[in-house]
Each structure stands twice: as structure tokens, then as C-alpha cells.
Amino acid sequence: MNLFLTGASGLVGAAVASAAARRGHRVIGVVGGYAGEIPGLAKKIALELADETALHAAVLDAFPDAIVNCAAVSVPEACDADPARAQVLNVALPAALARLAHHVSARFIHLSSEQVFDGSRTAPYAAGDPTSPINLYGRQKLESERAVHAVAADFAVTIRAPLLMGDSLGGKRSVHERLLADWAAGKTPKLYTDELRQPCTAENLAEVIVELCEWRDVRGVFHWGGAELLSRHALGLRIREHFKLAEQQAPLAAITRAETPEAAKKRQPCLALDLALLAGKLKTRPQTIAEQLDGLKVPPPVRDWYFKQG
Ligand SMILES: NC(=O)c1ccc[n+]([C@@H]2O[C@H](COP(=O)([O-])OP(=O)(O)OC[C@H]3O[C@@H](n4cnc5c(N)ncnc54)[C@H](OP(=O)(O)O)[C@@H]3O)[C@@H](O)[C@H]2O)c1
């Protein structure tokens, strides 16, 4: 099938391009500023996605069977820094893509976030549970879900994704890439012992997305994540162990939410996700942390530093 992919240079988008190409699909990928190569793309288009007219023309030109929206302002702090730009990318863009998907009768897959919940309970959140975002990013993601399903309830899937692991194109985007960059720069990352997350890799999420492009019977909002819940600090320790780094080479500071009360107001204590609804429909399985770590590469920006560590 022809797949129109926004955010093709991002952590998830690049993984979707590879996964879709592996399964024999033709991927037309939209990038913003990224100038490098993207494995799996049949065609790369540089486009300002805030420009609805140009987007409209690009979608009509591609006339895709499926549209996958991986473009976003995906970091909560970046949304706070420029709320108007984030609103365009996080809300207006998915709404426009949903309308375009309707226009060309394409399947539509949109990405939302676990951050539509406040994380104040420890029981896993089911997709139908009441939402209660505590930061702008979470509010925008929730608004995007509603905007998409207002026009695309019959053919759209929104996936609420968790904290993401995996290998990004630039090697600077995912959890292990950011930790290794800090260690290479001589820093000691501070990680919460009392913020629990259920990470998955971008590659595993991409398999889910491609399966959902191929299978049009599934519609609505679903959760995806990994098979295990753990603290950010515990995840940092697992990453350090996986890369066989010693404490002196890769120090980690354990912090608690109580030590940063202002920041904690916008951060969720526990984001456990109930995956049963989607996992029951797909071949792709949620992965354990060990399985996720297994696939991780040493990111190019820190290779020199890493291989000097012995
Ligand atoms: N990363 C996570 O931990 C995480 C967790 C849960 C949910 N999500 C959601 O998953 C989706 C994918 O996230 P991600 O982490 O893969 O994002 P990302 O790595 O930050 O990539 C964002 C993508 O959006 C593109 N983009 C941004 N503004 C653009 C513009 N004005 N015009 C054209 N392209 C633009 C970027 O293109 P260029 O780089 O080429 O400019 C890039 O390809 C998002 O909806 C995000 O909210 C992410």
C-alpha cells in the first residue's frame, strides 16, 4: 500500500518507515528540517506542516491508502516554550490530516500520549478511563484525539504511547541516547525513583502502527506500551548495565518527586497502561525491558567516548 508518513525523521516516524518498507509498503515521508537519509522511504518530501495548503497538495499528490501522523511537538517543555506553535502541530495538524484522510478514503493512524492521564493512581489506565491531563502537552494530545475522532471515527486509530526507547536517526532523541550523551559530557543525570513508566521501543510501536494500517477493522483510541512498569531511575540502571558501564563512568543521581515540588506538578507519578484491548487484536507483542534493551545501539554522537571506556 501507499503510506503517507508525517514526522518521518522523528524517533517513531523513522521506525515506521523501516517497518513499513520491510512489509512491502511504499512510504512517502514528510520531514521538516531533517536533511539526512531515511531508510525505508520511497520518497522524501520537505514540508512545513503548518502550511495546510501545501499539506493538502502533498496528500492529494500521494493519494495514499494510509496516513500515519508521527509529526508533533513531542516534548512537554517545548510545548510550554511555544504554545501557539505546539497547538498547530499537535492539534490543528492531526485534525487537518483526518479530514484529508476522509477526502482520499485513507486509513488514518494518529499518535497520542499516556500524558492524557494525571498518573495519580497505580492501577493501569484503560483507554476508556476518564482523562485528566496536568500539562499543556497532555491537554493538546487529548484535544487532538477528540478532533481526529470527530471527523474520522469510522477509519482512524489513535494510539496513546508511553515513554519511548529505541534508536533515533540523529542518536539524540530516546532515553538511552540522552543518558549516554549526558555521561559522555561528564554529567550526572538525575532520575526519579518514584515516577513509574511502562516504556516500549519506537521499533515495537512501529510494528503496531504498520499492522493497524494493514487491518482497517480496528478503530478508536488504544493504549500501547511495554510489558513492564518501572521507575525512571530503575530504567537508567538497566541501561547502564546493558551498555556495561561502571558507576564512575556513568553516574546516576536518584531523586524523588518531593525534592522537586514545582516540577512534580506537571509530571505524572505513575503511568501504567492496560494494553489488553489492542494486544488482543495484534500479532506484535509488548516487549519486556530485556527485549527492548537487546536492540539498542550505541548512538553515533557518543561512539568515540563509548569505545574509549573499555
Ligand atoms: N518520544 C516519546 O517518548 C513519545 C511518547 C509518547 C508519545 N509520543 C508521540 O509520538 C509521536 C512521535 O513522537 P517522536 O518522539 O517520534 O517525535 P520527534 O522525534 O520529536 O519527531 C517529531 C517529528 O515532527 C516533525 N516536525 C515537527 N514540526 C514540523 C513542522 N513544522 N513541519 C514538518 N515536520 C515537523 C519533525 O521533523 P524534522 O525533525 O525533520 O524537523 C520530526 O520528524 C508524537 O505524536 C509524540 O507526541 C512520543
The ligand as a MOL file (V3000), in Angstrom:
LIG
                    3D

  0  0  0     0  0            999 V3000
M  V30 BEGIN CTAB
M  V30 COUNTS 48 52 0 0 0
M  V30 BEGIN ATOM
M  V30 1 N 9.1010 10.2910 22.1850 0
M  V30 2 C 8.3000 9.8670 23.1460 0
M  V30 3 O 8.7650 9.4630 24.2350 0
M  V30 4 C 6.7980 9.8600 22.9210 0
M  V30 5 C 5.9900 9.3090 23.9330 0
M  V30 6 C 4.6160 9.2470 23.7430 0
M  V30 7 C 4.0310 9.7620 22.5850 0
M  V30 8 N 4.8370 10.3190 21.6400 0 CHG=1
M  V30 9 C 4.1800 10.8340 20.4250 0
M  V30 10 O 4.6110 10.0510 19.3210 0
M  V30 11 C 4.6710 10.8810 18.1470 0
M  V30 12 C 6.0650 10.8020 17.5530 0
M  V30 13 O 6.9810 11.3190 18.5210 0
M  V30 14 P 8.5570 11.3210 18.2690 0
M  V30 15 O 9.1940 11.1660 19.5980 0
M  V30 16 O 8.8870 10.3870 17.1720 0 CHG=-1
M  V30 17 O 8.7650 12.8320 17.7850 0
M  V30 18 P 10.1340 13.5340 17.3790 0
M  V30 19 O 11.2570 12.5700 17.4110 0
M  V30 20 O 10.2150 14.7640 18.2120 0
M  V30 21 O 9.8800 13.9430 15.8560 0
M  V30 22 C 8.9920 14.9670 15.5180 0
M  V30 23 C 8.8200 14.9510 14.0170 0
M  V30 24 O 7.9210 16.0010 13.6500 0
M  V30 25 C 8.4870 16.7210 12.5720 0
M  V30 26 N 8.0390 18.1050 12.6060 0
M  V30 27 C 7.8940 18.8930 13.7020 0
M  V30 28 N 7.4560 20.1210 13.3420 0
M  V30 29 C 7.3130 20.0820 11.9810 0
M  V30 30 C 6.8920 21.0350 11.0250 0
M  V30 31 N 6.5050 22.2810 11.3830 0
M  V30 32 N 6.8680 20.6770 9.7080 0
M  V30 33 C 7.2600 19.4420 9.3320 0
M  V30 34 N 7.6600 18.4760 10.2070 0
M  V30 35 C 7.6810 18.8030 11.5180 0
M  V30 36 C 9.9900 16.6200 12.7690 0
M  V30 37 O 10.6380 16.8720 11.5440 0
M  V30 38 P 12.1570 17.4520 11.4510 0
M  V30 39 O 12.9230 16.8750 12.5890 0
M  V30 40 O 12.6250 16.9730 10.0970 0
M  V30 41 O 12.0350 18.9430 11.5130 0
M  V30 42 C 10.1030 15.1660 13.2280 0
M  V30 43 O 10.1040 14.3060 12.1090 0
M  V30 44 C 4.2480 12.2830 18.6010 0
M  V30 45 O 2.8760 12.4420 18.3900 0
M  V30 46 C 4.5510 12.2730 20.0900 0
M  V30 47 O 3.7630 13.2200 20.7740 0
M  V30 48 C 6.2090 10.3690 21.7650 0
M  V30 END ATOM
M  V30 BEGIN BOND
M  V30 1 1 1 2
M  V30 2 2 2 3
M  V30 3 1 2 4
M  V30 4 1 4 5
M  V30 5 2 4 48
M  V30 6 2 5 6
M  V30 7 1 6 7
M  V30 8 2 7 8
M  V30 9 1 8 9
M  V30 10 1 8 48
M  V30 11 1 9 10
M  V30 12 1 9 46
M  V30 13 1 10 11
M  V30 14 1 11 12
M  V30 15 1 11 44
M  V30 16 1 12 13
M  V30 17 1 13 14
M  V30 18 2 14 15
M  V30 19 1 14 16
M  V30 20 1 14 17
M  V30 21 1 17 18
M  V30 22 2 18 19
M  V30 23 1 18 20
M  V30 24 1 18 21
M  V30 25 1 21 22
M  V30 26 1 22 23
M  V30 27 1 23 24
M  V30 28 1 23 42
M  V30 29 1 24 25
M  V30 30 1 25 26
M  V30 31 1 25 36
M  V30 32 1 26 27
M  V30 33 1 26 35
M  V30 34 2 27 28
M  V30 35 1 28 29
M  V30 36 1 29 30
M  V30 37 2 29 35
M  V30 38 1 30 31
M  V30 39 2 30 32
M  V30 40 1 32 33
M  V30 41 2 33 34
M  V30 42 1 34 35
M  V30 43 1 36 37
M  V30 44 1 36 42
M  V30 45 1 37 38
M  V30 46 2 38 39
M  V30 47 1 38 40
M  V30 48 1 38 41
M  V30 49 1 42 43
M  V30 50 1 44 45
M  V30 51 1 44 46
M  V30 52 1 46 47
M  V30 END BOND
M  V30 END CTAB
M  END
